[in-house]
Amino acid sequence: MTQASIITIGDELLIGQVIDTNSAWMAQELNKAGIRVVRRVAVGDVWDEIWTALDEEQKYADIILITGGLGPTADGITKPLLCKYFNGTLVVHEETKQNVINIFTQLNRPLIDRNLKQAEVPDVCTVLMNKRGTAPGMLFNKGGKVFVSMPGVPHEMKGMMTDDVIPLLLERFTFPAIIHKTLLTAGVGESFLAELIKDFEESLPEQIKLAYLPNYGMVRLRLSATGTDARETEQAVSGFFETLKTLVAEYLVTDVDEPMQQVVGKLLLSKGKTMCTAESCTGGYIAHLLTAIPGSSKFYDGSVVSYSYQAKEDLLQVDKFTLETRGAVSEEIVLQMAAGALQHIKSDYVIAVSGIMGPDGGMPDKPVGTVWIAIGDQHKIQAHKLYFRFDRQRNVQLTAVHALNLLRKFILGTE
């Protein structure tokens, strides 16, 4: 079976200064095309380490995809290293040179020799034009293996993968059909789910695998299969997937691999309704999740981020006496926040949240992780108290996902 390996290059990846989103995105896109990724490796901007990675990865894969190290600065050593690795000579690629000149002209920025050196490529490679930047991609062949080097800038790499790399690989190799079907559950733990579908899991044929993917209080279940015929493989997985949906129906959120905010957005769109948010402890994070969805203006009206007492009073007309006596993290306040948001933004539905995210600020009766969530509409608003036990960032994320799920259930419950 033809398989791929991904090498990401950069010291910033190893010290955690930059999160490696490139290899995750590449693996997803390759998988869609039926290309199985068997290894992902990150190395620093060190000549010997990159060289060793190239030697090592071709032992496991027929396709080695490389990102990073193609910049015009001194730490961009990937291109000269590849030139030597494949016994080439650096030459000027005229089309790339003109591309660099055009970009700097359009930006009205000075062009220096360092920028023009981006047009130098090994004479033994096939150049892949960069439609989104200056550093070209390079494709090499060695011993029946294909090596592709791309920029580390995610926007540039994605364009090159989509426009050139994957189509070229599909022309050159024959890949099996890889089928995944994923559903999302909420309100049930991974262990309980495993017990619930134990007999189903044991009945699966060898070519179909079940994976549990817990995250933020939700659990995704994924069925995966590989076959020679895409249609037959799809049909085989679909039958078992329908059975799985029936078994977990009580906890099923969606039978599509999508995040909770996407589920809520689609639900609102299907009903021609809108929502708004009043956020304290999440600081606008729920609004961020929703507005990251293209077309969200059709179902999302806006948010009031009222972090302080004064902001809650001024922007949401929360009662000052209640704030001082009950505190911001209370049922009374979150209900008032929700009502104030509905009054001013005039949406069909609302989410309001107030909590103690940590690491400090907890009290005996309100420990860190205490959260009040209100959801409702113009006729009814209800509040829920939750506790989370993680660090500040994860508590915020958990609050957002649970709030969205509570709204989803509220909307469905009004039908």
C-alpha positions in Angstrom: 0.0 0.0 0.0 1.3 3.4 -0.9 1.8 5.5 2.2 2.9 9.0 3.2 5.0 10.6 5.8 5.0 14.2 6.9 8.1 16.1 8.0 7.6 19.6 9.6 10.7 21.7 10.0 11.4 24.6 12.5 12.8 25.2 15.9 9.7 27.1 16.8 7.7 23.8 16.6 10.0 22.0 19.0 10.0 24.7 21.7 6.2 25.1 21.5 6.4 28.7 20.2 4.2 27.7 17.2 1.7 24.9 17.2 2.0 22.5 14.3 -1.3 22.8 12.5 0.2 22.0 9.1 0.6 18.3 9.6 -2.9 17.9 11.1 -4.5 19.7 8.1 -2.3 17.8 5.6 -3.2 14.4 7.2 -6.9 15.2 6.9 -6.7 16.2 3.3 -4.5 13.3 2.3 -6.9 10.9 4.1 -9.8 12.3 2.1 -7.9 11.4 -1.0 -7.3 7.9 0.2 -3.6 8.5 1.0 -2.7 7.0 4.4 -0.3 8.9 6.6 1.9 6.5 8.6 4.3 8.9 10.3 4.5 12.6 11.3 7.9 13.9 12.4 9.0 17.4 13.6 12.6 18.4 13.4 14.5 21.6 14.1 16.4 23.9 11.8 19.5 21.6 12.0 21.1 20.3 8.9 21.9 16.8 10.2 18.5 16.3 11.8 16.7 17.2 8.6 19.0 14.9 6.6 18.5 12.0 9.0 14.7 12.5 8.8 14.8 12.3 5.0 16.8 9.1 5.2 14.5 7.6 7.9 11.1 8.5 6.5 11.6 6.8 3.1 12.0 3.5 5.0 8.3 3.8 5.9 6.6 5.8 3.2 6.6 6.2 -0.6 5.6 9.9 -0.3 7.5 12.3 1.9 5.9 15.7 2.4 8.0 18.4 3.9 7.0 21.9 5.2 9.1 24.7 6.5 12.6 26.1 6.2 12.1 27.8 2.8 12.2 31.4 4.0 14.7 34.0 2.9 16.5 34.2 6.3 19.5 32.4 7.5 17.5 29.6 9.2 15.9 28.7 5.9 18.2 25.8 5.2 15.8 23.3 3.6 16.4 24.3 0.0 20.2 24.1 0.0 20.0 20.9 2.0 17.6 19.3 -0.5 19.8 20.5 -3.4 22.7 18.6 -1.9 20.6 15.6 -0.8 19.4 15.1 -4.4 22.7 16.0 -6.0 21.5 19.1 -7.7 22.7 22.7 -8.4 20.8 25.8 -7.5 19.6 27.7 -10.6 17.2 30.7 -11.0 13.7 29.7 -12.0 12.5 32.5 -14.1 8.8 32.1 -13.6 9.3 32.1 -9.8 11.6 35.2 -10.1 8.9 37.1 -12.0 6.3 36.0 -9.4 8.5 37.5 -6.6 8.9 40.7 -8.5 5.2 41.0 -9.1 4.3 40.4 -5.5 6.7 43.1 -4.2 5.6 45.5 -6.9 1.9 45.0 -5.9 2.8 45.6 -2.3 4.9 48.6 -3.2 7.8 47.2 -1.1 11.5 47.4 -1.8 13.0 44.2 -3.4 16.4 43.1 -2.2 18.7 40.3 -3.3 17.6 38.1 -0.3 14.1 38.1 -1.7 15.2 37.3 -5.2 17.1 34.2 -3.9 13.6 32.7 -3.3 13.7 32.1 -7.1 16.7 29.8 -6.8 15.8 26.1 -7.0 17.7 22.8 -7.4 17.9 21.9 -11.1 16.8 18.3 -10.3 13.3 19.3 -9.0 9.9 20.0 -10.5 8.9 23.4 -9.4 5.5 24.0 -7.9 4.5 27.6 -8.3 3.4 29.4 -5.1 0.2 31.3 -6.0 0.0 32.8 -2.5 3.6 33.7 -1.7 7.2 33.8 -2.9 8.8 30.5 -1.9 8.1 27.8 -4.6 7.4 24.2 -3.8 9.8 21.5 -5.1 9.1 17.9 -6.1 11.9 15.3 -6.2 12.1 11.7 -7.2 14.5 9.2 -5.7 14.5 5.5 -5.8 10.8 5.3 -6.6 10.0 7.7 -3.7 8.4 11.1 -4.1 9.6 14.0 -2.0 7.6 17.3 -1.9 8.9 20.4 -0.1 6.5 23.2 0.6 6.5 26.5 2.5 5.7 26.4 6.2 3.3 29.3 6.0 -0.1 27.5 6.4 -2.0 29.6 3.9 0.7 29.0 1.2 1.1 25.3 2.0 -2.7 24.7 1.8 -3.0 26.3 -1.6 -0.1 24.2 -3.0 -1.5 21.0 -1.5 -4.9 21.6 -2.9 -3.9 22.9 -6.4 -0.8 20.8 -7.1 0.4 18.2 -4.7 -2.7 16.0 -4.2 -3.7 16.1 -7.9 -0.1 15.1 -8.8 -0.1 12.2 -6.3 -3.5 10.9 -7.5 -2.1 10.9 -11.1 1.0 9.0 -10.1 -0.2 6.5 -7.6 -3.3 4.3 -7.0 -4.7 4.6 -3.6 -7.4 2.5 -1.7 -10.7 4.0 -0.6 -10.6 5.2 2.9 -14.0 5.8 4.5 -14.7 7.5 7.8 -18.1 8.1 9.4 -18.2 10.1 12.6 -21.0 11.0 15.1 -20.9 13.2 18.1 -22.4 12.3 21.5 -23.0 14.5 24.6 -24.1 13.8 28.2 -22.4 10.4 28.4 -18.8 9.3 29.3 -16.5 7.3 27.2 -16.5 4.3 29.5 -20.3 4.2 29.6 -20.5 4.4 25.8 -18.0 1.6 25.5 -20.1 -0.6 27.7 -23.3 0.4 25.9 -22.0 -0.6 22.5 -19.7 -3.5 23.6 -21.6 -6.1 21.7 -21.7 -3.9 18.6 -18.0 -3.3 18.7 -17.3 -7.0 19.0 -19.5 -7.8 16.0 -17.6 -5.5 13.6 -15.7 -7.2 10.8 -11.9 -7.0 10.8 -11.8 -4.3 8.1 -14.0 -1.8 10.1 -12.5 -0.1 13.1 -14.2 1.9 15.9 -12.5 4.8 17.6 -13.5 6.8 20.6 -12.5 10.5 20.5 -13.4 12.3 23.8 -13.1 16.1 24.0 -14.6 18.9 26.0 -17.3 16.7 27.6 -18.3 15.2 24.3 -17.3 11.9 22.7 -17.0 11.3 19.0 -17.4 7.8 17.7 -15.7 7.1 14.3 -16.1 4.1 12.1 -13.2 3.6 9.6 -12.7 1.2 6.8 -10.3 0.7 3.9 -11.1 -1.1 0.7 -10.4 -1.4 -3.0 -13.8 -0.3 -4.1 -15.0 3.0 -2.8 -18.7 2.3 -3.3 -18.6 -1.1 -1.6 -16.6 0.2 1.3 -19.0 3.1 1.7 -22.0 0.8 1.8 -20.4 -1.6 4.3 -19.5 1.2 6.7 -22.9 2.9 6.3 -24.8 -0.1 7.4 -22.9 -0.4 10.7 -23.0 3.3 11.1 -26.8 3.3 11.1 -26.8 0.6 13.7 -24.4 2.6 15.9 -26.6 5.7 15.6 -29.6 3.7 16.8 -27.6 2.4 19.8 -26.5 5.8 21.0 -29.7 7.7 19.9 -30.3 9.0 23.4 -27.0 10.9 23.4 -26.6 11.7 19.7 -25.9 15.3 18.8 -25.0 14.9 15.1 -24.0 12.2 12.7 -21.6 14.5 10.9 -18.0 15.2 11.9 -18.5 18.9 12.9 -18.1 21.0 16.1 -21.0 21.9 18.4 -21.1 25.5 17.1 -21.7 24.2 13.6 -24.5 22.0 14.8 -26.2 24.9 16.6 -25.7 27.2 13.6 -27.3 24.7 11.2 -30.2 24.2 13.6 -30.9 27.9 13.8 -30.7 28.3 10.0 -33.1 25.4 9.5 -35.7 27.2 11.6 -35.0 30.7 10.4 -34.0 31.9 13.9 -31.2 33.9 15.4 -29.3 34.0 18.7 -27.2 36.3 20.8 -24.8 35.9 23.7 -24.0 37.6 27.0 -20.6 36.6 28.1 -18.7 37.2 31.3 -16.2 34.4 32.1 -15.8 33.3 28.5 -14.8 36.8 27.4 -16.4 36.5 23.9 -15.1 33.0 23.2 -18.6 31.7 22.3 -19.1 34.7 19.9 -15.7 33.8 18.4 -16.7 30.2 17.8 -19.9 31.2 16.1 -18.5 34.0 14.0 -15.7 31.8 12.7 -18.5 30.0 10.7 -18.9 31.4 7.2 -22.4 32.9 6.9 -22.9 33.1 10.6 -24.5 36.5 10.3 -27.7 34.7 9.1 -28.2 33.2 12.6 -25.9 35.1 15.0 -26.8 38.7 15.9 -24.1 39.7 18.4 -22.7 39.6 21.9 -22.3 41.7 25.1 -19.1 40.9 26.8 -19.8 42.2 30.3 -16.8 41.2 32.4 -17.1 43.7 35.3 -20.0 44.5 37.6 -20.3 47.9 36.1 -20.5 46.5 32.6 -23.2 44.1 33.6 -25.2 47.0 35.1 -24.7 49.4 32.3 -25.0 47.1 29.3 -27.4 44.4 30.5 -29.3 46.3 33.2 -28.3 43.7 35.8 -29.5 44.7 39.3 -26.7 46.3 41.4 -28.2 45.0 44.7 -28.4 41.5 43.4 -24.8 41.7 42.1 -23.6 42.8 45.6 -25.6 40.3 47.5 -25.6 37.2 45.3 -22.4 37.8 43.3 -21.8 37.7 39.6 -21.6 33.9 39.5 -25.1 33.1 40.5 -28.4 31.9 39.0 -30.1 35.3 39.5 -27.3 37.2 37.7 -27.0 34.9 34.7 -30.8 35.0 34.2 -30.7 38.8 34.3 -27.8 38.8 31.8 -29.8 36.7 29.4 -32.9 38.8 29.7 -30.9 42.0 29.2 -29.3 40.6 26.0 -32.6 39.6 24.6 -34.1 43.0 25.3 -31.3 44.9 23.6 -30.3 42.6 20.8 -33.7 41.2 20.1 -32.7 37.7 19.0 -34.9 34.6 19.1 -32.5 32.8 21.5 -29.8 33.7 24.0 -26.9 32.2 25.9 -25.5 33.9 29.0 -22.5 32.7 31.0 -20.8 33.7 34.3 -18.3 31.7 36.2 -14.9 31.4 37.9 -12.4 30.1 35.4 -9.3 30.1 37.7 -6.7 29.7 38.8 -7.7 32.1 41.5 -11.0 33.7 42.6 -12.7 30.6 44.1 -14.6 30.6 47.4 -15.8 27.9 49.7 -19.3 28.0 48.2 -18.1 28.8 44.7 -14.9 26.9 43.9 -12.9 27.5 40.8 -14.7 25.9 37.9 -18.2 27.0 39.0 -20.2 28.2 36.1 -23.8 29.4 35.6 -25.3 29.1 32.1 -28.6 30.6 31.1 -30.3 29.7 27.8 -33.7 30.6 26.6 -36.0 32.8 24.4 -38.4 35.6 24.8 -40.9 33.4 26.7 -38.7 31.3 28.9 -35.1 31.5 30.3 -33.6 28.7 32.4 -30.3 28.4 34.2 -27.9 25.5 34.8 -25.1 25.2 37.3 -22.0 23.3 36.2 -18.5 22.5 37.7 -15.3 22.1 35.7 -12.0 21.0 37.2 -9.4 22.0 34.7 -7.1 25.0 33.9 -8.5 28.4 32.9 -8.3 27.9 29.1 -10.0 24.5 29.2 -12.7 25.7 31.6 -13.5 28.5 29.1 -13.7 26.0 26.3 -15.8 23.5 28.2 -18.2 26.3 29.3 -18.6 27.4 25.6 -19.3 23.9 24.3 -21.7 23.0 27.1 -23.6 26.3 26.7 -24.0 25.7 23.0 -25.3 22.2 23.7 -27.7 23.4 26.3 -29.1 25.9 23.8 -29.4 23.1 21.2 -31.4 21.0 23.5 -33.6 23.9 24.5 -34.4 24.7 20.9 -35.2 21.1 20.1 -37.3 20.9 23.3 -39.5 23.8 22.2 -40.8 21.8 19.2 
